[in-house]
């Protein structure tokens, strides 16, 4: 038995799965994380129950009038479909007599089921797909494990594993599409192109802007083929095969999205952003004619890069490390790595540019700029594998700087899940701008640990305007601590969950220790065959 467990732990796929699973379990709060996800879950519920997708009392803060004057949300169908199975299960459990006295309290049993099941699934699958993709790029097992763990613990992916916005689901589908389509490019496997195209097509149901992700993957494939000196006739042949298989799949998903738009709003050609702008301008005729794209381009563009409240470099410092490694070792990069960084660097630039004029270009109340965070993660995931692969030629100074950036990145991401993300938004209402949000979060963690929140001027009247928000932002944002703070669950339930949470934490630390030891000794093993 001990030998069997030891063999399992030496399997990097199993070990990575276990680490991702325990991490996702540990960081859950039981809450959906944002009002956006709450609204999308209501849309999910309306698919199979008689409840409306938007309640009348939510309007005008949320909702657009559609066909027959009915209120609908302004989101795509992607995430609501993702949550459908867990919503059915969560609703069933929520209605059991054993939970009768807790119905209507936050977090509900239904919310807990939906958040745990969905976030854990997306987290584990994304880490495994990342591991597979790095393998296709011929990184060693050590470098692949390090890259997947850097994505998990060193980027905003960790935060969005706790707060279930669309980001990580979009990231999973983009990375899956990229991985399987690149596998097709390398091997010619038709099934891989089918799977990759389906993933990229499904992304269009979540946000139509993920069409840019699709184009970035196409650019990556084209650049890879070109940089590896593929002949003209080979490029034409591959492009024709790609078009025959991928384009019809993309067309099916576009039709599904347009049908969903027609069912709600009676039009195949509008987008929900257009309708959102029209609805709000009817409510407030003094809004700018260009709303919701009236922000000066320079404000949103440079804000995404450099604003202390939202800078992508502050929330995902591994982007800086990618730039440093590329500056010193670009000539040594393999063609496919150059193609990847060029394609997804261009994608990051495209997202920043697209949302620069959006009224809420910064992602509004969110941890970082949520509209560009997923693409930043996709670029940043290459930082650690490249640092390890090119360590010898980078020199000691760059190596040590890289280690320092990695440490800073991990600290930032761990702090990001310590509290519910609106905490700093409330504090900023009485703090003098500009506010370095990342530093303020670190200060909050230290102050809360020491019981110095009030003494350090980190509480204000604004935080108490909403009773639930105040409860939520003044406790560690993990399920046992949140339940204890809410005070509705029996003490034995809170105590049991606390013990389980600590066991999960201990198990996670132990597995990270095992991974570190195996990496140092180069003892990872795939089913008995070394893959180092």
C-alpha positions as a Python dict, from the first residue, in 0.01 Angstrom:
ca = {
    (1, 'X'): (0, 0, 0),
    (2, 'X'): (278, 243, 95),
    (3, 'X'): (467, 153, -223),
    (4, 'X'): (154, 214, -431),
    (5, 'X'): (97, 558, -274),
    (6, 'X'): (463, 646, -326),
    (7, 'X'): (436, 552, -693),
    (8, 'X'): (125, 767, -730),
    (9, 'X'): (297, 1065, -571),
    (10, 'X'): (588, 1031, -815),
    (11, 'X'): (343, 1063, -1102),
    (12, 'X'): (345, 1437, -1181),
    (13, 'X'): (-7, 1433, -1325),
    (14, 'X'): (-152, 1279, -1008),
    (15, 'X'): (51, 1509, -784),
    (16, 'X'): (-49, 1821, -975),
    (17, 'X'): (-415, 1711, -969),
    (18, 'X'): (-403, 1662, -592),
    (19, 'X'): (-233, 1998, -531),
    (20, 'X'): (-480, 2186, -753),
    (21, 'X'): (-774, 2006, -592),
    (22, 'X'): (-669, 2083, -234),
    (23, 'X'): (-586, 2443, -324),
    (24, 'X'): (-926, 2499, -482),
    (25, 'X'): (-1100, 2340, -183),
    (26, 'X'): (-904, 2548, 66),
    (27, 'X'): (-963, 2890, -90),
    (28, 'X'): (-1341, 2858, -131),
    (29, 'X'): (-1562, 3090, 71),
    (30, 'X'): (-1887, 2920, -29),
    (31, 'X'): (-1994, 3248, -187),
    (32, 'X'): (-2020, 3297, -562),
    (33, 'X'): (-1780, 3586, -524),
    (34, 'X'): (-1951, 3858, -725),
    (35, 'X'): (-2290, 4002, -814),
    (36, 'X'): (-2217, 3921, -1179),
    (37, 'X'): (-2195, 3549, -1103),
    (38, 'X'): (-2507, 3571, -885),
    (39, 'X'): (-2697, 3717, -1180),
    (40, 'X'): (-2563, 3449, -1414),
    (41, 'X'): (-2672, 3180, -1169),
    (42, 'X'): (-3024, 3326, -1177),
    (43, 'X'): (-3015, 3289, -1554),
    (44, 'X'): (-2907, 2928, -1500),
    (45, 'X'): (-3198, 2873, -1264),
    (46, 'X'): (-3443, 3020, -1515),
    (47, 'X'): (-3340, 2756, -1771),
    (48, 'X'): (-3503, 2476, -1574),
    (49, 'X'): (-3740, 2642, -1327),
    (50, 'X'): (-4019, 2899, -1347),
    (51, 'X'): (-3809, 3171, -1184),
    (52, 'X'): (-3730, 3474, -1400),
    (53, 'X'): (-3369, 3547, -1504),
    (54, 'X'): (-3399, 3893, -1346),
    (55, 'X'): (-3628, 3989, -1059),
    (56, 'X'): (-3826, 4313, -1108),
    (57, 'X'): (-3681, 4470, -791),
    (58, 'X'): (-3331, 4442, -939),
    (59, 'X'): (-3418, 4689, -1213),
    (60, 'X'): (-3287, 4945, -1305),
    (61, 'X'): (-2956, 4851, -1139),
    (62, 'X'): (-2955, 4530, -1338),
    (63, 'X'): (-3145, 4401, -1637),
    (64, 'X'): (-3244, 4488, -1993),
    (65, 'X'): (-3597, 4479, -2129),
    (66, 'X'): (-3625, 4220, -2403),
    (67, 'X'): (-3900, 4048, -2597),
    (68, 'X'): (-4244, 4104, -2449),
    (69, 'X'): (-4102, 4354, -2201),
    (70, 'X'): (-3939, 4076, -1999),
    (71, 'X'): (-3621, 4152, -1807),
    (72, 'X'): (-3305, 3964, -1902),
    (73, 'X'): (-2944, 3981, -1795),
    (74, 'X'): (-2686, 4124, -2030),
    (75, 'X'): (-2444, 3830, -2016),
    (76, 'X'): (-2371, 3545, -2252),
    (77, 'X'): (-2494, 3190, -2199),
    (78, 'X'): (-2154, 3030, -2138),
    (79, 'X'): (-2112, 3046, -1762),
    (80, 'X'): (-2484, 2986, -1690),
    (81, 'X'): (-2455, 2659, -1885),
    (82, 'X'): (-2139, 2566, -1695),
    (83, 'X'): (-2322, 2606, -1363),
    (84, 'X'): (-2636, 2416, -1469),
    (85, 'X'): (-2552, 2068, -1328),
    (86, 'X'): (-2432, 2205, -994),
    (87, 'X'): (-2733, 2438, -973),
    (88, 'X'): (-2969, 2142, -1008),
    (89, 'X'): (-2782, 1946, -742),
    (90, 'X'): (-2743, 2248, -512),
    (91, 'X'): (-3112, 2335, -536),
    (92, 'X'): (-3208, 1979, -450),
    (93, 'X'): (-2980, 1974, -145),
    (94, 'X'): (-3091, 2322, -38),
    (95, 'X'): (-3451, 2202, -24),
    (96, 'X'): (-3380, 1902, 198),
    (97, 'X'): (-3550, 1921, 542),
    (98, 'X'): (-3212, 1905, 717),
    (99, 'X'): (-3125, 2249, 575),
    (100, 'X'): (-3471, 2405, 615),
    (101, 'X'): (-3372, 2648, 892),
    (102, 'X'): (-3078, 2781, 690),
    (103, 'X'): (-3267, 2865, 371),
    (104, 'X'): (-3234, 3229, 273),
    (105, 'X'): (-2908, 3279, 461),
    (106, 'X'): (-2572, 3357, 300),
    (107, 'X'): (-2391, 3159, 185),
    (108, 'X'): (-2675, 2923, 94),
    (109, 'X'): (-2628, 2549, 54),
    (110, 'X'): (-2692, 2598, -317),
    (111, 'X'): (-2422, 2865, -342),
    (112, 'X'): (-2174, 2643, -160),
    (113, 'X'): (-2242, 2348, -393),
    (114, 'X'): (-2217, 2562, -707),
    (115, 'X'): (-1902, 2749, -604),
    (116, 'X'): (-1713, 2445, -476),
    (117, 'X'): (-1796, 2209, -763),
    (118, 'X'): (-1747, 2461, -1044),
    (119, 'X'): (-1433, 2629, -913),
    (120, 'X'): (-1262, 2302, -823),
    (121, 'X'): (-1336, 2150, -1164),
    (122, 'X'): (-1211, 2452, -1358),
    (123, 'X'): (-900, 2485, -1140),
    (124, 'X'): (-792, 2121, -1174),
    (125, 'X'): (-859, 2103, -1547),
    (126, 'X'): (-673, 2428, -1616),
    (127, 'X'): (-362, 2313, -1428),
    (128, 'X'): (-364, 1980, -1614),
    (129, 'X'): (-408, 2147, -1952),
    (130, 'X'): (-126, 2388, -1868),
    (131, 'X'): (96, 2091, -1779),
    (132, 'X'): (9, 1923, -2109),
    (133, 'X'): (73, 2237, -2314),
    (134, 'X'): (416, 2292, -2159),
    (135, 'X'): (491, 1929, -2243),
    (136, 'X'): (407, 1993, -2608),
    (137, 'X'): (660, 2279, -2594),
    (138, 'X'): (920, 2021, -2480),
    (139, 'X'): (976, 2158, -2132),
    (140, 'X'): (1104, 1902, -1881),
    (141, 'X'): (871, 1760, -1619),
    (142, 'X'): (1028, 1981, -1351),
    (143, 'X'): (972, 2289, -1567),
    (144, 'X'): (616, 2183, -1649),
    (145, 'X'): (527, 2128, -1284),
    (146, 'X'): (686, 2461, -1191),
    (147, 'X'): (492, 2636, -1469),
    (148, 'X'): (157, 2491, -1368),
    (149, 'X'): (218, 2572, -1001),
    (150, 'X'): (330, 2923, -1094),
    (151, 'X'): (2, 2971, -1279),
    (152, 'X'): (-189, 2844, -976),
    (153, 'X'): (-4, 3029, -699),
    (154, 'X'): (174, 3310, -881),
    (155, 'X'): (-97, 3471, -1095),
    (156, 'X'): (-446, 3612, -1048),
    (157, 'X'): (-573, 3266, -1143),
    (158, 'X'): (-570, 3187, -770),
    (159, 'X'): (-795, 3481, -690),
    (160, 'X'): (-1047, 3383, -957),
    (161, 'X'): (-1044, 3027, -827),
    (162, 'X'): (-1203, 3175, -516),
    (163, 'X'): (-1418, 3442, -681),
    (164, 'X'): (-1612, 3275, -959),
    (165, 'X'): (-1624, 3531, -1235),
    (166, 'X'): (-1589, 3416, -1596),
    (167, 'X'): (-1212, 3461, -1603),
    (168, 'X'): (-1086, 3113, -1521),
    (169, 'X'): (-1347, 2944, -1738),
    (170, 'X'): (-1240, 3160, -2031),
    (171, 'X'): (-877, 3080, -1949),
    (172, 'X'): (-949, 2707, -1941),
    (173, 'X'): (-1122, 2711, -2280),
    (174, 'X'): (-856, 2929, -2444),
    (175, 'X'): (-571, 2719, -2307),
    (176, 'X'): (-750, 2398, -2406),
    (177, 'X'): (-814, 2524, -2757),
    (178, 'X'): (-451, 2630, -2787),
    (179, 'X'): (-316, 2301, -2652),
    (180, 'X'): (-521, 2067, -2868),
    (181, 'X'): (-487, 2273, -3184),
    (182, 'X'): (-111, 2286, -3136),
    (183, 'X'): (-114, 1910, -3081),
    (184, 'X'): (-289, 1883, -3418),
    (185, 'X'): (-25, 2104, -3580),
    (186, 'X'): (251, 1879, -3446),
    (187, 'X'): (88, 1541, -3500),
    (188, 'X'): (-189, 1585, -3754),
    (189, 'X'): (-442, 1424, -3515),
    (190, 'X'): (-786, 1518, -3645),
    (191, 'X'): (-953, 1457, -3309),
    (192, 'X'): (-717, 1709, -3144),
    (193, 'X'): (-828, 1980, -3386),
    (194, 'X'): (-1191, 1889, -3319),
    (195, 'X'): (-1145, 1918, -2943),
    (196, 'X'): (-945, 2241, -2966),
    (197, 'X'): (-1194, 2403, -3200),
    (198, 'X'): (-1485, 2303, -2976),
    (199, 'X'): (-1313, 2464, -2676),
    (200, 'X'): (-1249, 2790, -2863),
    (201, 'X'): (-1602, 2787, -3004),
    (202, 'X'): (-1754, 2733, -2658),
    (203, 'X'): (-1562, 3039, -2542),
    (204, 'X'): (-1770, 3253, -2778),
    (205, 'X'): (-2076, 3166, -2569),
    (206, 'X'): (-1913, 3324, -2265),
    (207, 'X'): (-1792, 3650, -2417),
    (208, 'X'): (-1791, 3738, -2785),
    (209, 'X'): (-1463, 3920, -2727),
    (210, 'X'): (-1300, 3577, -2688),
    (211, 'X'): (-1302, 3581, -3066),
    (212, 'X'): (-972, 3762, -3010),
    (213, 'X'): (-846, 3455, -2821),
    (214, 'X'): (-943, 3240, -3119),
    (215, 'X'): (-748, 3469, -3352),
    (216, 'X'): (-447, 3464, -3116),
    (217, 'X'): (-441, 3083, -3130),
    (218, 'X'): (-456, 3099, -3511),
    (219, 'X'): (-170, 3349, -3510),
    (220, 'X'): (32, 3121, -3283),
    (221, 'X'): (-19, 2826, -3518),
    (222, 'X'): (72, 3035, -3822),
    (223, 'X'): (385, 3184, -3662),
    (224, 'X'): (496, 2844, -3535),
    (225, 'X'): (463, 2691, -3881),
    (226, 'X'): (642, 2987, -4039),
    (227, 'X'): (926, 3001, -3784),
    (228, 'X'): (985, 2627, -3822),
    (229, 'X'): (1035, 2683, -4196),
    (230, 'X'): (723, 2508, -4318),
    (231, 'X'): (697, 2519, -4697),
    (232, 'X'): (433, 2729, -4868),
    (233, 'X'): (240, 2428, -4993),
    (234, 'X'): (243, 2281, -4641),
    (235, 'X'): (102, 2604, -4497),
    (236, 'X'): (-175, 2611, -4756),
    (237, 'X'): (-257, 2246, -4700),
    (238, 'X'): (-273, 2286, -4322),
    (239, 'X'): (-480, 2603, -4350),
    (240, 'X'): (-729, 2424, -4575),
    (241, 'X'): (-759, 2131, -4334),
    (242, 'X'): (-798, 2373, -4042),
    (243, 'X'): (-1072, 2564, -4221),
    (244, 'X'): (-1266, 2249, -4317),
    (245, 'X'): (-1280, 2127, -3958),
    (246, 'X'): (-1263, 2438, -3736),
    (247, 'X'): (-1477, 2692, -3920),
    (248, 'X'): (-1800, 2486, -3917),
    (249, 'X'): (-1754, 2428, -3541),
    (250, 'X'): (-1706, 2799, -3480),
    (251, 'X'): (-2013, 2865, -3695),
    (252, 'X'): (-2229, 2635, -3481),
    (253, 'X'): (-2133, 2819, -3161),
    (254, 'X'): (-2190, 3159, -3322),
    (255, 'X'): (-2539, 3042, -3422),
    (256, 'X'): (-2608, 2926, -3065),
    (257, 'X'): (-2500, 3264, -2930),
    (258, 'X'): (-2710, 3450, -3188),
    (259, 'X'): (-3012, 3228, -3116),
    (260, 'X'): (-2980, 3306, -2744),
    (261, 'X'): (-2965, 3675, -2832),
    (262, 'X'): (-3275, 3643, -3051),
    (263, 'X'): (-3475, 3453, -2789),
    (264, 'X'): (-3407, 3727, -2535),
    (265, 'X'): (-3403, 4045, -2741),
    (266, 'X'): (-3554, 3961, -3082),
    (267, 'X'): (-3240, 4038, -3282),
    (268, 'X'): (-2961, 3830, -3434),
    (269, 'X'): (-2733, 4126, -3495),
    (270, 'X'): (-2709, 4321, -3170),
    (271, 'X'): (-2476, 4259, -2877),
    (272, 'X'): (-2573, 4286, -2514),
    (273, 'X'): (-2332, 4579, -2470),
    (274, 'X'): (-2523, 4771, -2738),
    (275, 'X'): (-2854, 4698, -2566),
    (276, 'X'): (-2707, 4781, -2227),
    (277, 'X'): (-2601, 5122, -2357),
    (278, 'X'): (-2941, 5187, -2515),
    (279, 'X'): (-3128, 5089, -2198),
    (280, 'X'): (-2919, 5311, -1972),
    (281, 'X'): (-2939, 5607, -2206),
    (282, 'X'): (-3318, 5578, -2201),
    (283, 'X'): (-3305, 5589, -1822),
    (284, 'X'): (-3054, 5873, -1815),
    (285, 'X'): (-3061, 6091, -2130),
    (286, 'X'): (-2764, 6291, -1996),
    (287, 'X'): (-2527, 6000, -2049),
    (288, 'X'): (-2273, 6059, -2329),
    (289, 'X'): (-2384, 5953, -2675),
    (290, 'X'): (-2093, 5707, -2695),
    (291, 'X'): (-2185, 5531, -2367),
    (292, 'X'): (-2067, 5275, -2265),
    (293, 'X'): (-1751, 5349, -2467),
    (294, 'X'): (-1693, 5712, -2372),
    (295, 'X'): (-1372, 5688, -2166),
    (296, 'X'): (-1077, 5868, -2330),
    (297, 'X'): (-860, 5599, -2488),
    (298, 'X'): (-542, 5713, -2313),
    (299, 'X'): (-709, 5682, -1970),
    (300, 'X'): (-813, 5322, -2011),
    (301, 'X'): (-508, 5216, -2212),
    (302, 'X'): (-239, 5352, -1985),
    (303, 'X'): (-449, 5282, -1676),
    (304, 'X'): (-449, 4910, -1749),
    (305, 'X'): (-69, 4911, -1765),
    (306, 'X'): (30, 5162, -1499),
    (307, 'X'): (-258, 5277, -1272),
    (308, 'X'): (-167, 5188, -910),
    (309, 'X'): (-523, 5066, -851),
    (310, 'X'): (-534, 4834, -1153),
    (311, 'X'): (-192, 4793, -1319),
    (312, 'X'): (-162, 4448, -1472),
    (313, 'X'): (207, 4441, -1374),
    (314, 'X'): (122, 4490, -1006),
    (315, 'X'): (-144, 4220, -993),
    (316, 'X'): (51, 3976, -1214),
    (317, 'X'): (422, 4052, -1156),
    (318, 'X'): (524, 3739, -1348),
    (319, 'X'): (458, 3949, -1658),
    (320, 'X'): (764, 4151, -1557),
    (321, 'X'): (962, 3830, -1527),
    (322, 'X'): (856, 3720, -1874),
    (323, 'X'): (982, 4051, -2010),
    (324, 'X'): (1314, 4021, -1828),
    (325, 'X'): (1380, 3664, -1944),
    (326, 'X'): (1279, 3753, -2300),
    (327, 'X'): (1511, 4053, -2301),
    (328, 'X'): (1813, 3840, -2204),
    (329, 'X'): (1739, 3509, -2377),
    (330, 'X'): (1512, 3579, -2676),
    (331, 'X'): (1767, 3456, -2930),
    (332, 'X'): (1780, 3120, -2751),
    (333, 'X'): (1402, 3073, -2741),
    (334, 'X'): (1260, 2796, -2953),
    (335, 'X'): (1042, 2903, -3247),
    (336, 'X'): (718, 2787, -3084),
    (337, 'X'): (797, 2986, -2767),
    (338, 'X'): (864, 3299, -2972),
    (339, 'X'): (538, 3239, -3156),
    (340, 'X'): (349, 3198, -2828),
    (341, 'X'): (485, 3514, -2668),
    (342, 'X'): (426, 3714, -2986),
    (343, 'X'): (68, 3590, -3031),
    (344, 'X'): (-44, 3622, -2671),
    (345, 'X'): (150, 3943, -2612),
    (346, 'X'): (-48, 4081, -2905),
    (347, 'X'): (-366, 3943, -2748),
    (348, 'X'): (-293, 4123, -2421),
    (349, 'X'): (-234, 4447, -2612),
    (350, 'X'): (-560, 4390, -2805),
    (351, 'X'): (-766, 4339, -2488),
    (352, 'X'): (-621, 4648, -2324),
    (353, 'X'): (-694, 4849, -2638),
    (354, 'X'): (-1049, 4711, -2681),
    (355, 'X'): (-1156, 4793, -2326),
    (356, 'X'): (-965, 5123, -2305),
    (357, 'X'): (-1272, 5329, -2398),
    (358, 'X'): (-1518, 5117, -2200),
    (359, 'X'): (-1693, 5305, -1918),
    (360, 'X'): (-1580, 5034, -1676),
    (361, 'X'): (-1242, 4965, -1838),
    (362, 'X'): (-1085, 4869, -1505),
    (363, 'X'): (-1332, 4588, -1441),
    (364, 'X'): (-1514, 4806, -1186),
    (365, 'X'): (-1510, 4644, -840),
    (366, 'X'): (-1272, 4354, -896),
    (367, 'X'): (-926, 4233, -799),
    (368, 'X'): (-716, 4395, -1070),
    (369, 'X'): (-835, 4461, -1423),
    (370, 'X'): (-1054, 4155, -1473),
    (371, 'X'): (-1102, 4216, -1845),
    (372, 'X'): (-733, 4163, -1918),
    (373, 'X'): (-637, 3941, -1621),
    (374, 'X'): (-695, 3611, -1799),
    (375, 'X'): (-474, 3704, -2094),
    (376, 'X'): (-210, 3832, -1852),
    (377, 'X'): (-215, 3490, -1685),
    (378, 'X'): (-165, 3316, -2020),
    (379, 'X'): (142, 3527, -2091),
    (380, 'X'): (274, 3500, -1735),
    (381, 'X'): (252, 3120, -1719),
    (382, 'X'): (558, 3104, -1944),
    (383, 'X'): (779, 3301, -1700),
    (384, 'X'): (893, 3027, -1463),
    (385, 'X'): (946, 2748, -1721),
    (386, 'X'): (1159, 2984, -1933),
    (387, 'X'): (1355, 3103, -1631),
    (388, 'X'): (1437, 2741, -1544),
    (389, 'X'): (1517, 2638, -1902),
    (390, 'X'): (1752, 2931, -1964),
    (391, 'X'): (1897, 2965, -1615),
    (392, 'X'): (2257, 2900, -1724),
    (393, 'X'): (2267, 3177, -1985),
    (394, 'X'): (2071, 3432, -1779),
    (395, 'X'): (2332, 3468, -1507),
    (396, 'X'): (2309, 3499, -1131),
    (397, 'X'): (2165, 3851, -1120),
    (398, 'X'): (1868, 3770, -1344),
    (399, 'X'): (1817, 3435, -1169),
    (400, 'X'): (1803, 3598, -827),
    (401, 'X'): (1578, 3877, -956),
    (402, 'X'): (1353, 3609, -1102),
    (403, 'X'): (1331, 3426, -769),
    (404, 'X'): (1246, 3755, -595),
    (405, 'X'): (968, 3830, -845),
    (406, 'X'): (832, 3477, -805),
    (407, 'X'): (820, 3521, -427),
    (408, 'X'): (650, 3860, -456),
    (409, 'X'): (397, 3713, -699),
    (410, 'X'): (305, 3429, -465),
    (411, 'X'): (268, 3664, -167),
    (412, 'X'): (39, 3893, -369),
    (413, 'X'): (-183, 3606, -483),
    (414, 'X'): (-207, 3452, -135),
    (415, 'X'): (-307, 3792, 3),
    (416, 'X'): (-567, 3827, -274),
    (417, 'X'): (-774, 3541, -134),
    (418, 'X'): (-742, 3647, 232),
    (419, 'X'): (-1036, 3890, 214),
    (420, 'X'): (-1331, 3952, -12),
    (421, 'X'): (-1210, 4177, -294),
    (422, 'X'): (-1441, 4483, -228),
    (423, 'X'): (-1256, 4557, 99),
    (424, 'X'): (-1014, 4804, -62),
    (425, 'X'): (-1295, 4964, -263),
    (426, 'X'): (-1464, 5066, 64),
    (427, 'X'): (-1137, 5187, 212),
    (428, 'X'): (-1050, 5391, -97),
    (429, 'X'): (-1361, 5605, -49),
    (430, 'X'): (-1190, 5774, 246),
    (431, 'X'): (-825, 5735, 142),
    (432, 'X'): (-643, 5993, -65),
    (433, 'X'): (-577, 5874, -422),
    (434, 'X'): (-386, 5720, -582),
    (435, 'X'): (-407, 5393, -391),
    (436, 'X'): (-162, 5109, -438),
    (437, 'X'): (-422, 4835, -389),
    (438, 'X'): (-173, 4548, -374),
    (439, 'X'): (18, 4716, -91),
    (440, 'X'): (-308, 4807, 85),
    (441, 'X'): (-414, 4440, 75),
    (442, 'X'): (-85, 4333, 233),
    (443, 'X'): (-134, 4599, 499),
    (444, 'X'): (-488, 4471, 563),
    (445, 'X'): (-363, 4115, 610),
    (446, 'X'): (-104, 4226, 864),
    (447, 'X'): (-342, 4462, 1044),
    (448, 'X'): (-621, 4205, 1069),
    (449, 'X'): (-381, 3940, 1197),
    (450, 'X'): (-258, 4178, 1467),
    (451, 'X'): (-604, 4320, 1545),
    (452, 'X'): (-499, 4670, 1432),
    (453, 'X'): (-757, 4748, 1161),
    (454, 'X'): (-910, 5041, 1349),
    (455, 'X'): (-583, 5160, 1500),
    (456, 'X'): (-426, 5180, 1153),
    (457, 'X'): (-722, 5370, 1008),
    (458, 'X'): (-839, 5082, 787),
    (459, 'X'): (-1207, 5093, 887),
    (460, 'X'): (-1461, 5362, 802),
    (461, 'X'): (-1834, 5432, 805),
    (462, 'X'): (-1867, 5339, 439),
    (463, 'X'): (-1784, 4978, 520),
    (464, 'X'): (-2089, 4958, 749),
    (465, 'X'): (-2348, 5077, 496),
    (466, 'X'): (-2436, 4722, 398),
    (467, 'X'): (-2457, 4476, 688),
    (468, 'X'): (-2374, 4166, 482),
    (469, 'X'): (-2083, 4334, 304),
    (470, 'X'): (-1941, 4445, 639),
    (471, 'X'): (-1958, 4092, 773),
    (472, 'X'): (-1800, 3956, 456),
    (473, 'X'): (-1508, 4198, 435),
    (474, 'X'): (-1415, 4179, 802),
    (475, 'X'): (-1325, 3812, 821),
    (476, 'X'): (-1093, 3568, 647),
    (477, 'X'): (-1262, 3482, 320),
    (478, 'X'): (-1273, 3104, 368),
    (479, 'X'): (-1590, 2906, 435),
    (480, 'X'): (-1535, 2805, 804),
    (481, 'X'): (-1441, 3159, 906),
    (482, 'X'): (-1723, 3317, 706),
    (483, 'X'): (-1982, 3081, 855),
    (484, 'X'): (-1855, 3158, 1203),
    (485, 'X'): (-1874, 3533, 1137),
    (486, 'X'): (-2228, 3508, 998),
    (487, 'X'): (-2330, 3313, 1306),
    (488, 'X'): (-2617, 3116, 1151),
    (489, 'X'): (-2458, 2770, 1137),
    (490, 'X'): (-2440, 2549, 1449),
    (491, 'X'): (-2112, 2565, 1637),
    (492, 'X'): (-2036, 2197, 1570),
    (493, 'X'): (-2067, 2254, 1193),
    (494, 'X'): (-1824, 2546, 1208),
    (495, 'X'): (-1581, 2349, 1423),
    (496, 'X'): (-1596, 2046, 1194),
    (497, 'X'): (-1539, 2258, 884),
    (498, 'X'): (-1252, 2437, 1054),
    (499, 'X'): (-1082, 2106, 1134),
    (500, 'X'): (-1136, 1984, 777),
    (501, 'X'): (-1000, 2312, 639),
    (502, 'X'): (-686, 2277, 853),
    (503, 'X'): (-644, 1915, 739),
    (504, 'X'): (-669, 2027, 375),
    (505, 'X'): (-413, 2301, 441),
    (506, 'X'): (-175, 2053, 604),
    (507, 'X'): (-223, 1810, 318),
    (508, 'X'): (-152, 2082, 63),
    (509, 'X'): (169, 2187, 239),
    (510, 'X'): (277, 1822, 256),
    (511, 'X'): (213, 1768, -116),
    (512, 'X'): (404, 2084, -207),
    (513, 'X'): (690, 1950, 2),
    (514, 'X'): (676, 1618, -185),
    (515, 'X'): (673, 1799, -520),
    (516, 'X'): (974, 2009, -417),
    (517, 'X'): (1170, 1703, -303),
    (518, 'X'): (1093, 1505, -618),
    (519, 'X'): (1188, 1802, -835),
    (520, 'X'): (1524, 1847, -662),
    (521, 'X'): (1604, 1474, -688),
    (522, 'X'): (1451, 1444, -1038),
    (523, 'X'): (1239, 1149, -934),
    (524, 'X'): (912, 1224, -1112),
    (525, 'X'): (789, 921, -1299),
    (526, 'X'): (511, 856, -1554),
    (527, 'X'): (375, 507, -1487),
    (528, 'X'): (720, 364, -1445),
    (529, 'X'): (885, 557, -1728),
    (530, 'X'): (1106, 856, -1655),
    (531, 'X'): (1000, 1174, -1838),
    (532, 'X'): (1270, 1411, -1730),
}
